[in-house]
Amino acid sequence: MKKLLVTAAGALALFVAPGLAMAEDALTYEEVAHCAAFNLFASDIYAGGTEPEKTKDKSEKFKNQAVALMVAGVALSKKEAEVVVNDVKARKQVMWDMINDTNKVNKLIEDNTKNCNMLGEVAAEALAKNTK
């Protein structure tokens, strides 16, 4: 994953970050990193369900969106890819740490699904267009 981030960050830095920033007016690294973590969290949930073969496509979709958001995070923050990846993984762990608290995890999902999915889709589309 780190190699993909480093390779794609250069292309994405010129195209995705400004495009995402304009689309969201004041898109920040914090938002991108948070949504990357949330997309990884969602990917893990779909991958670990009772019938993961039935949700494999959803798991892959969220994983790809997370990668695209991490690439955007590298471009927005000018941080090393490894720093961004580690930050996103730490944020995802915080989400996993609340998995046994139904109220907290339901609020997390309710508060983040729509926006983080939308942002992830935009980032994945931009990454696909700019790395061909």
C-alpha positions in Angstrom: 0.0 0.0 0.0 2.8 2.4 0.8 4.4 2.0 -2.6 1.0 2.8 -4.3 0.7 5.9 -2.1 4.1 7.2 -3.0 3.7 6.5 -6.7 0.2 8.0 -6.9 0.9 11.0 -4.6 2.9 12.8 -7.2 0.2 12.6 -9.9 -2.5 13.3 -7.4 -0.9 16.3 -5.8 -1.3 18.3 -8.9 -4.9 17.3 -9.6 -6.8 15.8 -6.7 -6.0 18.0 -3.8 -6.9 21.2 -5.5 -10.0 19.6 -7.0 -11.1 18.2 -3.6 -10.3 21.4 -1.9 -12.5 23.4 -4.3 -15.3 20.8 -4.1 -15.4 21.0 -0.3 -14.3 24.7 0.0 -12.1 24.1 3.1 -11.2 20.5 2.9 -8.5 19.7 5.5 -6.1 16.9 6.1 -8.0 16.1 9.3 -11.2 15.4 7.3 -9.4 13.4 4.7 -7.5 11.3 7.3 -10.7 10.8 9.3 -12.7 9.6 6.3 -9.8 7.4 5.2 -9.9 5.7 8.6 -13.7 5.4 8.4 -13.5 3.8 5.0 -10.9 1.3 6.2 -13.1 0.6 9.2 -16.1 0.0 6.9 -14.0 -2.2 4.7 -12.9 -4.3 7.7 -16.5 -4.7 8.8 -17.6 -5.9 5.4 -14.6 -8.2 5.1 -15.2 -9.7 8.5 -19.0 -10.3 8.3 -20.6 -13.7 8.6 -20.5 -14.1 4.8 -17.5 -12.1 3.6 -17.7 -13.5 0.1 -21.1 -11.8 -0.3 -19.7 -8.4 0.8 -16.3 -8.6 -0.9 -17.2 -5.9 -3.4 -18.3 -3.5 -0.7 -15.1 -4.2 1.3 -12.9 -3.6 -1.7 -14.8 -0.4 -2.6 -14.2 1.1 0.9 -10.6 -0.1 0.9 -10.0 1.6 -2.5 -11.6 4.7 -1.3 -9.5 4.7 1.8 -6.3 4.4 -0.3 -7.4 7.3 -2.5 -8.1 9.4 0.6 -4.7 8.6 2.0 -3.1 9.7 -1.3 -5.1 12.9 -1.1 -3.9 13.2 2.5 -0.3 13.0 1.4 -1.0 15.6 -1.3 -2.9 18.0 1.1 -0.5 17.7 4.0 2.9 17.3 2.3 3.6 14.6 4.8 5.4 11.4 4.0 3.1 8.5 2.9 4.2 6.4 5.8 3.2 9.1 8.3 -0.2 9.4 6.7 -0.7 5.6 6.6 0.2 5.3 10.3 -2.0 8.2 11.3 -5.0 6.7 9.4 -4.3 3.3 11.0 -4.3 4.9 14.5 -7.6 6.6 13.8 -9.1 3.4 12.6 -8.0 1.7 15.8 -9.8 4.3 17.8 -12.9 3.4 15.8 -12.4 -0.3 16.5 -11.9 0.4 20.2 -15.5 1.6 20.4 -17.0 -1.5 18.6 -18.4 -2.9 21.9 -20.3 0.3 22.7 -23.3 0.1 20.5 -24.3 3.7 21.0 -20.9 5.0 20.1 -20.4 2.8 17.1 -23.9 3.6 15.8 -23.3 7.3 16.2 -19.9 6.9 14.4 -21.6 5.1 11.5 -24.6 7.5 11.4 -22.3 10.6 11.5 -19.8 9.5 8.9 -21.2 7.1 6.3 -22.7 9.6 3.9 -19.9 12.2 3.9 -17.0 9.8 4.1 -18.4 7.6 1.4 -19.0 10.6 -0.9 -15.5 12.0 -0.2 -14.0 8.5 -0.8 -15.8 8.2 -4.1 -14.6 11.6 -5.3 -11.0 10.7 -4.3 -11.1 7.3 -5.9 -12.5 8.7 -9.1 -9.9 11.4 -9.2 -7.1 9.0 -8.4 -8.3 6.6 -11.2 -8.4 9.5 -13.7 -5.0 10.9 -12.8 -2.9 7.6 -12.5 -3.8 6.2 -15.9 
